[in-house]
Amino acid sequence: MANIRQFIQSDESAKQMVEFADDFAGKIAKSVSTSQIRNIYGTVKKLEMTGLNPKTYRQLLLLKPKLAYAKGRANKRNKNAYERLETIIGQAIDAIDPNRAETFTRFCQFFEAILAYHKAHGGE
């Protein structure tokens, strides 16, 4: 089992983070739409340009209900994949330390890796 917290809190686990993102994206590529991931990723990129501050951190936490909403809208066949996405991104958000900007940077990198591998694995 991957330690999402370690991916976000430590530079030393970058290789494992990339491998996990590749594997995870491959598992959800055919079930989760690219537009759903990009919708959430777009918010993350806007927040990344602002930088980590209390307002940004609050908006990051509010991504969790967006993920829950996407899961709720998914059809029964794809609901499990959306649930996995909600769990993984939720754990990554929880691992962000609002007092350590580098954890937010790693979160953004992790999310970007998932999005890139999702597309590489044929996500539409």
BADOVEX-412483 format. One record per residue: residue number from 1; x, y, z of N, C-alpha, C in turn; residue in three letters. Coordinates in nm, 3 decimals, decimal comma. Atoms other than C-alpha are relative to their C-alpha. Last residue first. Layout:
REM BADOVEX-412483
NUM_X_Y_Z_X_Y_Z_X_Y_Z_ALA
...
END
This chain:
REM BADOVEX-412483
124_0,070_-0,092_0,093_-1,072_1,028_-2,240_-0,087_0,097_0,073_GLU
123_0,114_-0,068_-0,061_-0,811_0,831_-2,049_-0,060_0,100_-0,098_GLY
122_0,118_-0,002_0,085_-0,590_0,626_-2,281_-0,123_0,062_0,061_GLY
121_0,065_0,131_-0,005_-0,314_0,522_-2,044_-0,131_-0,002_-0,076_HIS
120_-0,090_0,097_0,064_-0,102_0,824_-2,141_-0,063_-0,140_-0,004_ALA
119_0,006_-0,021_0,144_-0,396_1,053_-2,057_0,085_-0,103_-0,074_LYS
118_0,138_0,031_0,038_-0,425_0,911_-1,706_-0,014_0,012_-0,152_HIS
117_0,007_0,145_0,022_-0,046_0,917_-1,683_-0,141_-0,045_-0,037_TYR
116_-0,082_0,035_0,115_-0,044_1,293_-1,732_-0,008_-0,150_-0,031_ALA
115_0,066_-0,048_0,121_-0,335_1,355_-1,493_0,078_-0,042_-0,125_LEU
114_0,120_0,082_0,020_-0,183_1,137_-1,221_-0,070_0,040_-0,130_ILE
113_-0,046_0,132_0,044_0,155_1,307_-1,262_-0,120_-0,092_-0,026_ALA
112_-0,040_-0,013_0,140_-0,008_1,651_-1,240_0,045_-0,134_-0,057_GLU
111_0,124_-0,009_0,077_-0,181_1,551_-0,915_0,031_0,009_-0,149_PHE
110_0,066_0,130_-0,008_0,150_1,437_-0,766_-0,127_0,000_-0,086_PHE
109_-0,077_0,090_0,086_0,329_1,753_-0,882_-0,065_-0,139_-0,006_GLN
108_0,025_-0,043_0,138_0,058_1,972_-0,729_0,071_-0,092_-0,098_CYS
107_0,137_0,038_0,030_0,079_1,777_-0,402_-0,032_0,032_-0,146_PHE
106_-0,003_0,144_0,026_0,457_1,814_-0,408_-0,139_-0,052_-0,033_ARG
105_-0,067_0,019_0,128_0,421_2,193_-0,439_0,002_-0,148_-0,037_THR
104_0,098_-0,039_0,101_0,169_2,196_-0,154_0,058_-0,020_-0,139_PHE
103_0,097_0,109_0,004_0,412_2,003_0,064_-0,110_0,029_-0,102_THR
102_-0,050_0,109_0,084_0,687_2,247_-0,032_-0,097_-0,118_-0,005_GLU
101_0,038_-0,020_0,140_0,480_2,535_0,106_0,047_-0,115_-0,089_ALA
100_-0,115_0,044_0,081_0,519_2,407_0,463_-0,040_0,003_-0,147_ARG
99_-0,117_-0,079_-0,038_0,294_2,578_0,719_0,125_-0,036_-0,079_ASN
98_0,022_-0,141_0,037_-0,035_2,458_0,566_0,118_0,091_0,035_PRO
97_-0,021_-0,076_-0,123_0,100_2,101_0,582_-0,013_0,148_-0,034_ASP
96_-0,058_-0,133_0,016_-0,045_1,907_0,291_0,007_0,068_0,136_ILE
95_-0,144_0,004_-0,029_-0,101_1,541_0,380_0,067_0,137_-0,014_ALA
94_-0,019_0,010_-0,145_-0,480_1,584_0,403_0,147_0,003_0,039_ASP
93_0,037_-0,131_-0,056_-0,484_1,700_0,041_0,024_0,001_0,150_ILE
92_-0,107_-0,093_0,038_-0,294_1,386_-0,062_-0,028_0,140_0,054_ALA
91_-0,116_0,029_-0,086_-0,535_1,165_0,132_0,115_0,096_-0,030_GLN
90_0,034_-0,042_-0,136_-0,830_1,334_-0,040_0,115_-0,024_0,097_GLY
89_-0,020_-0,145_-0,002_-0,661_1,292_-0,379_-0,034_0,056_0,138_ILE
88_-0,143_-0,032_0,020_-0,626_0,918_-0,315_0,025_0,151_0,006_ILE
87_-0,081_0,045_-0,114_-0,973_0,866_-0,165_0,145_0,045_-0,014_THR
86_0,035_-0,082_-0,116_-1,165_1,074_-0,420_0,089_-0,035_0,119_GLU
85_-0,056_-0,133_0,025_-0,981_0,902_-0,706_-0,027_0,092_0,119_LEU
84_-0,146_0,011_-0,018_-1,060_0,561_-0,556_0,067_0,135_-0,022_ARG
83_-0,022_0,011_-0,144_-1,428_0,659_-0,523_0,149_-0,011_0,030_GLU
82_0,013_-0,135_-0,055_-1,429_0,777_-0,882_0,022_0,000_0,151_TYR
81_-0,118_-0,076_0,042_-1,295_0,438_-0,988_-0,004_0,142_0,054_ALA
80_-0,115_0,048_-0,075_-1,560_0,256_-0,783_0,127_0,077_-0,035_ASN
79_-0,001_-0,058_-0,135_-1,841_0,471_-0,926_0,123_-0,042_0,082_LYS
78_-0,123_-0,076_-0,021_-1,758_0,380_-1,287_0,015_0,052_0,143_ASN
77_-0,115_0,072_0,054_-2,014_0,102_-1,347_0,132_0,069_0,033_ARG
76_-0,035_0,112_-0,089_-2,270_0,260_-1,116_0,126_-0,073_-0,047_LYS
75_0,093_0,112_0,011_-2,271_0,586_-1,311_0,052_-0,117_0,082_ASN
74_-0,048_0,111_0,082_-2,071_0,876_-1,178_-0,106_-0,110_-0,009_ALA
73_0,054_-0,011_0,136_-2,259_1,180_-1,048_0,039_-0,118_-0,089_ARG
72_0,145_0,013_-0,005_-2,198_1,094_-0,682_-0,066_0,003_-0,137_GLY
71_0,029_0,141_-0,029_-1,829_1,040_-0,745_-0,151_-0,023_-0,001_LYS
70_-0,032_0,074_0,123_-1,804_1,381_-0,910_-0,029_-0,148_0,019_ALA
69_0,105_-0,030_0,097_-1,983_1,532_-0,610_0,023_-0,077_-0,130_TYR
68_0,116_0,077_-0,043_-1,745_1,362_-0,367_-0,117_0,020_-0,098_ALA
67_-0,028_0,139_0,032_-1,452_1,502_-0,561_-0,117_-0,090_0,037_LEU
66_0,008_0,010_0,147_-1,600_1,849_-0,546_0,023_-0,143_-0,045_LYS
65_0,141_0,012_0,039_-1,660_1,800_-0,171_-0,019_-0,007_-0,152_PRO
64_0,052_0,129_-0,043_-1,286_1,723_-0,131_-0,150_-0,013_-0,029_LYS
63_-0,003_0,091_0,114_-1,181_2,023_-0,337_-0,059_-0,136_0,037_LEU
62_0,131_0,000_0,065_-1,299_2,242_-0,050_-0,001_-0,080_-0,131_LEU
61_0,088_0,088_-0,078_-0,987_2,147_0,145_-0,138_-0,011_-0,065_LEU
60_-0,045_0,138_0,022_-0,778_2,301_-0,131_-0,091_-0,098_0,074_LEU
59_0,053_0,039_0,130_-0,986_2,619_-0,113_0,044_-0,142_-0,038_GLN
58_0,145_0,020_-0,016_-0,913_2,645_0,259_-0,061_-0,048_-0,132_ARG
57_0,016_0,126_-0,073_-0,541_2,598_0,193_-0,149_-0,033_0,018_TYR
56_-0,028_0,109_0,094_-0,548_2,870_-0,070_-0,024_-0,134_0,067_THR
55_0,113_0,002_0,094_-0,713_3,112_0,175_0,016_-0,115_-0,099_LYS
54_0,122_0,052_-0,064_-0,463_3,028_0,452_-0,120_-0,010_-0,095_PRO
53_0,034_-0,094_-0,106_-0,162_3,070_0,220_-0,130_-0,051_0,062_ASN
52_0,066_0,049_-0,121_0,010_2,843_-0,028_-0,016_0,111_0,102_LEU
51_-0,090_0,042_-0,106_0,089_3,004_-0,359_-0,078_-0,039_0,123_GLY
50_0,017_-0,089_-0,115_-0,138_3,203_-0,588_0,102_-0,031_0,108_THR
49_-0,051_-0,131_0,042_-0,015_3,029_-0,903_-0,009_0,102_0,114_MET
48_-0,147_0,008_0,005_-0,061_2,692_-0,729_0,060_0,135_-0,040_GLU
47_-0,048_-0,016_-0,138_-0,420_2,785_-0,644_0,152_-0,003_0,004_LEU
46_0,027_-0,139_-0,039_-0,499_2,837_-1,011_0,052_0,027_0,141_LYS
45_-0,098_-0,086_0,068_-0,327_2,508_-1,094_-0,020_0,147_0,035_LYS
44_-0,130_0,016_-0,066_-0,530_2,323_-0,827_0,104_0,091_-0,065_VAL
43_0,007_-0,073_-0,127_-0,856_2,463_-0,962_0,135_-0,006_0,071_THR
42_0,002_-0,142_0,033_-0,766_2,345_-1,310_-0,005_0,087_0,124_GLY
41_-0,139_-0,041_0,020_-0,678_2,003_-1,165_0,009_0,149_-0,035_TYR
40_-0,061_-0,015_-0,132_-1,033_1,965_-1,035_0,143_0,050_-0,012_ILE
39_0,082_-0,096_-0,073_-1,190_2,026_-1,374_0,061_0,028_0,138_ASN
38_-0,048_-0,134_0,036_-0,901_1,844_-1,541_-0,081_0,109_0,070_ARG
37_-0,129_-0,021_-0,065_-0,988_1,524_-1,351_0,050_0,142_-0,029_ILE
36_0,024_-0,005_-0,144_-1,354_1,544_-1,450_0,131_0,026_0,075_GLN
35_0,060_-0,129_-0,033_-1,264_1,635_-1,809_-0,029_0,013_0,149_SER
34_-0,105_-0,102_-0,008_-1,024_1,342_-1,832_-0,059_0,134_0,040_THR
33_-0,024_-0,084_0,117_-1,312_1,109_-1,761_0,111_0,102_0,026_SER
32_0,010_-0,140_-0,043_-1,283_0,841_-1,496_0,034_0,088_-0,120_VAL
31_0,122_-0,023_-0,078_-1,358_0,481_-1,595_-0,022_0,144_0,041_SER
30_0,118_0,031_0,082_-1,111_0,391_-1,872_-0,131_0,033_0,071_LYS
29_0,001_-0,068_0,130_-0,813_0,563_-1,712_-0,128_-0,023_-0,080_ALA
28_0,123_-0,082_0,011_-0,887_0,457_-1,352_-0,019_0,059_-0,140_ILE
27_0,118_0,069_-0,054_-0,646_0,164_-1,317_-0,128_0,080_-0,020_LYS
26_0,033_0,110_0,089_-0,381_0,314_-1,545_-0,127_-0,072_0,044_GLY
25_0,063_-0,058_0,118_-0,389_0,635_-1,345_-0,041_-0,108_-0,099_ALA
24_0,135_-0,045_-0,037_-0,316_0,440_-1,026_-0,075_0,054_-0,122_PHE
23_0,083_0,117_-0,027_-0,018_0,256_-1,176_-0,145_0,040_0,028_ASP
22_0,011_0,076_0,124_0,139_0,569_-1,325_-0,096_-0,119_0,019_ASP
21_0,087_-0,078_0,088_0,071_0,778_-1,014_-0,024_-0,073_-0,131_ALA
20_0,136_0,013_-0,050_0,222_0,505_-0,794_-0,098_0,073_-0,092_PHE
19_0,044_0,137_0,028_0,536_0,487_-1,005_-0,144_-0,022_0,045_GLU
18_0,019_0,009_0,145_0,572_0,865_-0,998_-0,051_-0,139_-0,037_VAL
17_0,117_-0,081_0,033_0,522_0,877_-0,620_-0,032_-0,014_-0,149_MET
16_0,118_0,079_-0,037_0,767_0,590_-0,568_-0,129_0,073_-0,035_GLN
15_0,006_0,113_0,092_1,033_0,783_-0,759_-0,123_-0,086_0,028_LYS
14_0,046_-0,046_0,132_0,958_1,103_-0,568_-0,014_-0,117_-0,098_ALA
13_0,089_0,102_0,055_0,984_0,937_-0,225_-0,051_0,035_-0,139_SER
12_-0,069_0,126_0,018_1,290_1,126_-0,102_-0,087_-0,108_-0,064_GLU
11_-0,058_0,005_0,135_1,130_1,463_-0,158_0,059_-0,137_-0,030_ASP
10_-0,143_0,027_0,014_0,920_1,405_0,154_0,042_-0,004_-0,147_SER
9_-0,082_-0,059_-0,105_0,586_1,532_0,284_0,150_-0,017_-0,020_GLN
8_0,021_-0,144_-0,012_0,364_1,481_-0,019_0,099_0,063_0,097_ILE
7_-0,021_-0,064_0,130_0,479_1,136_-0,125_-0,003_0,152_0,013_PHE
6_-0,145_-0,004_0,023_0,510_1,029_0,242_0,031_0,068_-0,133_GLN
5_-0,055_-0,103_-0,089_0,146_1,121_0,306_0,150_0,015_-0,024_ARG
4_0,023_-0,128_0,066_0,042_0,912_0,005_0,061_0,113_0,082_ILE
3_0,015_-0,097_-0,106_0,195_0,601_0,159_-0,009_0,139_-0,063_ASN
2_-0,078_-0,123_0,013_0,136_0,337_-0,100_-0,028_0,093_0,117_ALA
1_0,085_-0,119_0,000_0,000_0,000_0,000_0,089_0,125_0,000_MET
END
